[in-house]
Amino acid sequence: MDVDSNDTLDLEYLWIFVNIKHMEQITIPDEVVEEVDECNEQLRLKDGELLSILKRLATIVADEEYMAELLAINNKVVQLSAGH
């Protein structure tokens, strides 16, 4: 998978990370790991850094209480900005 300014990561692969609630208990498919490793290399990150970032993001997004609070804050910001 080539990554440039016109490309986005395949949503199917992102969903695998976002849908993870217990990172220790899942196995990420080899195909996904290979794609992420290729992107990691293209971004010139340290080995495994992109996968680590995606896992941390998945953990955050899987926290339903945190996401509910974040969405509530976002809604307030939208409401406040609509008045100006």
TIVO-2410 file (N, C-alpha, C; in nm, 3 decimals):
# residues 84
REC num residu      c1      c2      c3 atome chaine
REC   1      M   0.085  -0.116   0.000     N      A
REC   1      M   0.000   0.000   0.000    CA      A
REC   1      M   0.090   0.123   0.000     C      A
REC   2      D   0.080   0.206  -0.101     N      A
REC   2      D   0.156   0.330  -0.106    CA      A
REC   2      D   0.080   0.437  -0.031     C      A
REC   3      V   0.153   0.517   0.044     N      A
REC   3      V   0.091   0.626   0.118    CA      A
REC   3      V   0.145   0.756   0.063     C      A
REC   4      D   0.056   0.841   0.013     N      A
REC   4      D   0.094   0.976  -0.026    CA      A
REC   4      D  -0.020   1.068   0.013     C      A
REC   5      S  -0.013   1.194  -0.027     N      A
REC   5      S  -0.113   1.291   0.019    CA      A
REC   5      S  -0.253   1.259  -0.030     C      A
REC   6      N  -0.269   1.176  -0.132     N      A
REC   6      N  -0.401   1.145  -0.185    CA      A
REC   6      N  -0.458   1.014  -0.132     C      A
REC   7      D  -0.380   0.939  -0.057     N      A
REC   7      D  -0.423   0.808  -0.009    CA      A
REC   7      D  -0.471   0.814   0.134     C      A
REC   8      T  -0.561   0.725   0.168     N      A
REC   8      T  -0.603   0.707   0.307    CA      A
REC   8      T  -0.587   0.560   0.340     C      A
REC   9      L  -0.572   0.530   0.468     N      A
REC   9      L  -0.562   0.390   0.509    CA      A
REC   9      L  -0.696   0.322   0.486     C      A
REC  10      D  -0.694   0.199   0.449     N      A
REC  10      D  -0.815   0.122   0.426    CA      A
REC  10      D  -0.896   0.115   0.555     C      A
REC  11      L  -1.023   0.157   0.547     N      A
REC  11      L  -1.107   0.160   0.666    CA      A
REC  11      L  -1.126   0.023   0.729     C      A
REC  12      E  -1.121  -0.081   0.648     N      A
REC  12      E  -1.133  -0.216   0.702    CA      A
REC  12      E  -1.020  -0.244   0.800     C      A
REC  13      Y  -0.899  -0.202   0.765     N      A
REC  13      Y  -0.785  -0.224   0.853    CA      A
REC  13      Y  -0.796  -0.138   0.978     C      A
REC  14      L  -0.839  -0.013   0.963     N      A
REC  14      L  -0.854   0.073   1.079    CA      A
REC  14      L  -0.958   0.017   1.175     C      A
REC  15      W  -1.066  -0.039   1.119     N      A
REC  15      W  -1.171  -0.093   1.203    CA      A
REC  15      W  -1.119  -0.205   1.291     C      A
REC  16      I  -1.027  -0.284   1.242     N      A
REC  16      I  -0.968  -0.391   1.322    CA      A
REC  16      I  -0.907  -0.333   1.448     C      A
REC  17      F  -0.839  -0.220   1.435     N      A
REC  17      F  -0.776  -0.159   1.552    CA      A
REC  17      F  -0.878  -0.091   1.642     C      A
REC  18      V  -0.974  -0.021   1.583     N      A
REC  18      V  -1.072   0.053   1.661    CA      A
REC  18      V  -1.164  -0.041   1.738     C      A
REC  19      N  -1.191  -0.158   1.685     N      A
REC  19      N  -1.284  -0.251   1.745    CA      A
REC  19      N  -1.222  -0.335   1.857     C      A
REC  20      I  -1.097  -0.313   1.887     N      A
REC  20      I  -1.026  -0.394   1.986    CA      A
REC  20      I  -1.047  -0.337   2.125     C      A
REC  21      K  -1.095  -0.420   2.217     N      A
REC  21      K  -1.112  -0.374   2.356    CA      A
REC  21      K  -1.003  -0.429   2.447     C      A
REC  22      H  -0.953  -0.547   2.418     N      A
REC  22      H  -0.851  -0.608   2.501    CA      A
REC  22      H  -0.735  -0.648   2.410     C      A
REC  23      M  -0.640  -0.559   2.394     N      A
REC  23      M  -0.531  -0.577   2.297    CA      A
REC  23      M  -0.452  -0.706   2.322     C      A
REC  24      E  -0.439  -0.747   2.447     N      A
REC  24      E  -0.359  -0.865   2.477    CA      A
REC  24      E  -0.426  -0.993   2.428     C      A
REC  25      Q  -0.558  -0.988   2.408     N      A
REC  25      Q  -0.633  -1.109   2.378    CA      A
REC  25      Q  -0.661  -1.128   2.229     C      A
REC  26      I  -0.613  -1.041   2.144     N      A
REC  26      I  -0.645  -1.054   2.002    CA      A
REC  26      I  -0.518  -1.080   1.922     C      A
REC  27      T  -0.541  -1.130   1.802     N      A
REC  27      T  -0.431  -1.147   1.708    CA      A
REC  27      T  -0.462  -1.063   1.586     C      A
REC  28      I  -0.373  -0.973   1.554     N      A
REC  28      I  -0.392  -0.890   1.436    CA      A
REC  28      I  -0.350  -0.973   1.315     C      A
REC  29      P  -0.435  -0.979   1.212     N      A
REC  29      P  -0.402  -1.060   1.094    CA      A
REC  29      P  -0.267  -1.019   1.033     C      A
REC  30      D  -0.190  -1.118   0.988     N      A
REC  30      D  -0.057  -1.092   0.930    CA      A
REC  30      D  -0.063  -0.991   0.817     C      A
REC  31      E  -0.167  -0.999   0.733     N      A
REC  31      E  -0.181  -0.907   0.621    CA      A
REC  31      E  -0.188  -0.762   0.668     C      A
REC  32      V  -0.260  -0.740   0.779     N      A
REC  32      V  -0.272  -0.604   0.834    CA      A
REC  32      V  -0.139  -0.559   0.890     C      A
REC  33      V  -0.071  -0.646   0.963     N      A
REC  33      V   0.060  -0.612   1.019    CA      A
REC  33      V   0.158  -0.577   0.908     C      A
REC  34      E   0.156  -0.653   0.800     N      A
REC  34      E   0.246  -0.625   0.687    CA      A
REC  34      E   0.216  -0.489   0.625     C      A
REC  35      E   0.088  -0.456   0.608     N      A
REC  35      E   0.050  -0.327   0.551    CA      A
REC  35      E   0.093  -0.212   0.644     C      A
REC  36      V   0.070  -0.231   0.773     N      A
REC  36      V   0.108  -0.128   0.870    CA      A
REC  36      V   0.260  -0.113   0.873     C      A
REC  37      D   0.333  -0.224   0.866     N      A
REC  37      D   0.479  -0.218   0.863    CA      A
REC  37      D   0.529  -0.143   0.740     C      A
REC  38      E   0.463  -0.166   0.626     N      A
REC  38      E   0.501  -0.095   0.503    CA      A
REC  38      E   0.478   0.055   0.518     C      A
REC  39      C   0.363   0.092   0.575     N      A
REC  39      C   0.335   0.234   0.600    CA      A
REC  39      C   0.436   0.291   0.699     C      A
REC  40      N   0.468   0.214   0.802     N      A
REC  40      N   0.565   0.255   0.903    CA      A
REC  40      N   0.699   0.289   0.837     C      A
REC  41      E   0.741   0.202   0.746     N      A
REC  41      E   0.867   0.223   0.674    CA      A
REC  41      E   0.860   0.348   0.586     C      A
REC  42      Q   0.748   0.366   0.514     N      A
REC  42      Q   0.733   0.482   0.427    CA      A
REC  42      Q   0.731   0.612   0.506     C      A
REC  43      L   0.681   0.606   0.628     N      A
REC  43      L   0.678   0.724   0.714    CA      A
REC  43      L   0.810   0.746   0.788     C      A
REC  44      R   0.902   0.652   0.768     N      A
REC  44      R   1.035   0.656   0.830    CA      A
REC  44      R   1.027   0.662   0.983     C      A
REC  45      L   0.936   0.580   1.037     N      A
REC  45      L   0.924   0.568   1.182    CA      A
REC  45      L   1.012   0.454   1.230     C      A
REC  46      K   1.036   0.450   1.360     N      A
REC  46      K   1.110   0.338   1.418    CA      A
REC  46      K   1.029   0.210   1.397     C      A
REC  47      D   1.097   0.096   1.392     N      A
REC  47      D   1.028  -0.032   1.373    CA      A
REC  47      D   0.917  -0.049   1.476     C      A
REC  48      G   0.797  -0.079   1.428     N      A
REC  48      G   0.684  -0.106   1.516    CA      A
REC  48      G   0.615   0.017   1.573     C      A
REC  49      E   0.664   0.136   1.543     N      A
REC  49      E   0.608   0.256   1.604    CA      A
REC  49      E   0.464   0.282   1.559     C      A
REC  50      L   0.435   0.268   1.430     N      A
REC  50      L   0.299   0.293   1.381    CA      A
REC  50      L   0.201   0.193   1.441     C      A
REC  51      L   0.237   0.068   1.447     N      A
REC  51      L   0.151  -0.034   1.507    CA      A
REC  51      L   0.124   0.000   1.654     C      A
REC  52      S   0.225   0.044   1.723     N      A
REC  52      S   0.210   0.084   1.863    CA      A
REC  52      S   0.114   0.201   1.877     C      A
REC  53      I   0.126   0.300   1.789     N      A
REC  53      I   0.037   0.416   1.791    CA      A
REC  53      I  -0.107   0.371   1.766     C      A
REC  54      L  -0.127   0.286   1.666     N      A
REC  54      L  -0.262   0.239   1.634    CA      A
REC  54      L  -0.322   0.160   1.750     C      A
REC  55      K  -0.242   0.080   1.818     N      A
REC  55      K  -0.292   0.005   1.933    CA      A
REC  55      K  -0.333   0.099   2.046     C      A
REC  56      R  -0.252   0.202   2.071     N      A
REC  56      R  -0.288   0.299   2.176    CA      A
REC  56      R  -0.416   0.373   2.139     C      A
REC  57      L  -0.429   0.412   2.012     N      A
REC  57      L  -0.551   0.479   1.968    CA      A
REC  57      L  -0.672   0.388   1.981     C      A
REC  58      A  -0.656   0.261   1.949     N      A
REC  58      A  -0.765   0.165   1.961    CA      A
REC  58      A  -0.810   0.153   2.105     C      A
REC  59      T  -0.716   0.153   2.196     N      A
REC  59      T  -0.748   0.145   2.339    CA      A
REC  59      T  -0.830   0.266   2.382     C      A
REC  60      I  -0.790   0.384   2.336     N      A
REC  60      I  -0.861   0.507   2.370    CA      A
REC  60      I  -1.002   0.506   2.313     C      A
REC  61      V  -1.014   0.472   2.185     N      A
REC  61      V  -1.143   0.473   2.118    CA      A
REC  61      V  -1.237   0.366   2.176     C      A
REC  62      A  -1.182   0.257   2.225     N      A
REC  62      A  -1.263   0.150   2.283    CA      A
REC  62      A  -1.318   0.186   2.421     C      A
REC  63      D  -1.265   0.293   2.482     N      A
REC  63      D  -1.313   0.336   2.614    CA      A
REC  63      D  -1.443   0.414   2.595     C      A
REC  64      E  -1.555   0.347   2.612     N      A
REC  64      E  -1.685   0.405   2.584    CA      A
REC  64      E  -1.715   0.527   2.671     C      A
REC  65      E  -1.676   0.524   2.797     N      A
REC  65      E  -1.702   0.637   2.886    CA      A
REC  65      E  -1.624   0.760   2.840     C      A
REC  66      Y  -1.498   0.741   2.807     N      A
REC  66      Y  -1.416   0.851   2.758    CA      A
REC  66      Y  -1.473   0.909   2.628     C      A
REC  67      M  -1.512   0.821   2.536     N      A
REC  67      M  -1.565   0.867   2.408    CA      A
REC  67      M  -1.696   0.943   2.427     C      A
REC  68      A  -1.780   0.899   2.519     N      A
REC  68      A  -1.906   0.970   2.547    CA      A
REC  68      A  -1.877   1.110   2.599     C      A
REC  69      E  -1.779   1.122   2.689     N      A
REC  69      E  -1.741   1.253   2.741    CA      A
REC  69      E  -1.684   1.340   2.630     C      A
REC  70      L  -1.601   1.283   2.547     N      A
REC  70      L  -1.540   1.358   2.436    CA      A
REC  70      L  -1.647   1.407   2.339     C      A
REC  71      L  -1.744   1.322   2.307     N      A
REC  71      L  -1.853   1.363   2.217    CA      A
REC  71      L  -1.940   1.472   2.280     C      A
REC  72      A  -1.962   1.464   2.410     N      A
REC  72      A  -2.040   1.568   2.479    CA      A
REC  72      A  -1.967   1.701   2.472     C      A
REC  73      I  -1.837   1.700   2.493     N      A
REC  73      I  -1.758   1.823   2.483    CA      A
REC  73      I  -1.763   1.877   2.341     C      A
REC  74      N  -1.748   1.788   2.244     N      A
REC  74      N  -1.753   1.830   2.104    CA      A
REC  74      N  -1.888   1.893   2.071     C      A
REC  75      N  -1.997   1.834   2.120     N      A
REC  75      N  -2.129   1.891   2.094    CA      A
REC  75      N  -2.143   2.030   2.154     C      A
REC  76      K  -2.090   2.051   2.273     N      A
REC  76      K  -2.094   2.184   2.334    CA      A
REC  76      K  -2.015   2.284   2.253     C      A
REC  77      V  -1.900   2.244   2.203     N      A
REC  77      V  -1.817   2.333   2.121    CA      A
REC  77      V  -1.893   2.371   1.994     C      A
REC  78      V  -1.957   2.272   1.932     N      A
REC  78      V  -2.035   2.299   1.809    CA      A
REC  78      V  -2.148   2.395   1.838     C      A
REC  79      Q  -2.218   2.375   1.950     N      A
REC  79      Q  -2.329   2.463   1.986    CA      A
REC  79      Q  -2.279   2.605   2.012     C      A
REC  80      L  -2.167   2.617   2.084     N      A
REC  80      L  -2.112   2.750   2.112    CA      A
REC  80      L  -2.065   2.821   1.985     C      A
REC  81      S  -2.003   2.746   1.896     N      A
REC  81      S  -1.952   2.808   1.774    CA      A
REC  81      S  -2.065   2.843   1.677     C      A
REC  82      A  -2.177   2.775   1.685     N      A
REC  82      A  -2.291   2.804   1.598    CA      A
REC  82      A  -2.353   2.940   1.632     C      A
REC  83      G  -2.337   2.983   1.754     N      A
REC  83      G  -2.392   3.111   1.797    CA      A
REC  83      G  -2.308   3.231   1.758     C      A
REC  84      H  -2.191   3.208   1.700     N      A
REC  84      H  -2.102   3.319   1.666    CA      A
REC  84      H  -2.080   3.331   1.519     C      A
***
